Amino acid sequence: MKLYYTPNSPYARICRIAAIESGLGDAMELDWVGLRTPDSPVIPVSPLGRIPLLVDGDLVLSEARHICAYLDEKSGKRTVAPYGDWQAVSAEAQSLAFLDVVTVWSREMRRPEEERSRSLLEVADIQVRRGLAHLNSTVKAPAGAPPISFDALCVVAALGMMQFYALAPDWRQSYPALAAWSDAYDTIASVADSAPSQDALRPLAP
Ligand SMILES: N[C@@H](CCC(=O)N[C@@H](CS)C(=O)NCC(=O)O)C(=O)O
């Protein structure tokens, strides 16, 4: 199976970590593709050209959550909350929404300063701070090995983006329980190795 990705995509990062942690890292070929490039190999199978995209035979999956659920099925592990466990599904949705807002904010910050929408930045800041406060009051730094779940990886990926783009730069001081929780995940090699980097940053075409 092949995962089309970009190294700094938080959604692809979740899939890469999930694959490694479920023992499927070697079974997943990684193909770094450009975003918004008309010659992207993703477009013929997924017209919007978004990543992450998992292709396995004639199966094409284009949502991180679906990709992780598919990896769960292959590995026999569980990262994605099953329908039926509605509390877990609900928590997962909150974490994914948090990642979505952080991603929107980070994309805006990649635009030239004079083109950034003030109102979008204000809304993102307010929503992210509400999310941070909620997480800070609900997470607990794990005593042993941090559990690998899609829910947790959404937050790991979101905080990685915040750190990289210096969004709400006071978040570690202002939300110390969340910072301690995050530190525990940062000790995992697949998490540390997949953090966004300046080297992998590419201009985002309009
Ligand atoms: N809902 C998707 C979101 C994936 C997504 O937003 N991917 C971004 C990269 S992080 C993308 O492909 N963007 C294409 C573009 O900006 O044109 C998921 O959960 O996988």
The ligand as a Tripos MOL2 file, in Angstrom:
@<TRIPOS>MOLECULE
LIG
   20    19     1     0     0
SMALL
NO_CHARGES

@<TRIPOS>ATOM
      1 N1        -10.2320   15.9410    6.0940 N.3       1 LIG1
      2 C1         -8.9420   15.5600    5.5620 C.3       1 LIG1
      3 C2         -8.0720   16.8120    5.5430 C.3       1 LIG1
      4 C3         -6.8410   16.6180    4.6870 C.3       1 LIG1
      5 C4         -6.2140   17.9500    4.3120 C.2       1 LIG1
      6 O1         -6.7180   19.0430    4.6250 O.2       1 LIG1
      7 N2         -5.0850   17.8730    3.6260 N.am      1 LIG1
      8 C5         -4.3970   19.0470    3.1610 C.3       1 LIG1
      9 C6         -2.9210   18.9870    3.5200 C.3       1 LIG1
     10 S1         -2.6970   19.1150    5.2490 S.3       1 LIG1
     11 C7         -4.4900   19.1060    1.6500 C.2       1 LIG1
     12 O2         -4.3550   18.1130    1.0020 O.2       1 LIG1
     13 N3         -4.7040   20.2990    1.1030 N.am      1 LIG1
     14 C8         -4.7890   20.4580   -0.3060 C.3       1 LIG1
     15 C9         -4.7310   21.8900   -0.6780 C.2       1 LIG1
     16 O3         -4.4300   22.7150    0.1900 O.co2     1 LIG1
     17 O4         -4.9690   22.1500   -1.8440 O.co2     1 LIG1
     18 C10        -8.3460   14.4520    6.4340 C.2       1 LIG1
     19 O5         -8.7920   14.2920    7.5770 O.co2     1 LIG1
     20 O6         -7.4710   13.7170    5.9550 O.co2     1 LIG1
@<TRIPOS>BOND
     1     1     2 1
     2     2     3 1
     3     2    18 1
     4     3     4 1
     5     4     5 1
     6     5     6 2
     7     5     7 1
     8     7     8 1
     9     8     9 1
    10     8    11 1
    11     9    10 1
    12    11    12 2
    13    11    13 1
    14    13    14 1
    15    14    15 1
    16    15    16 2
    17    15    17 1
    18    18    19 2
    19    18    20 1
@<TRIPOS>SUBSTRUCTURE
     1 LIG1         1 GROUP 0 **** ****
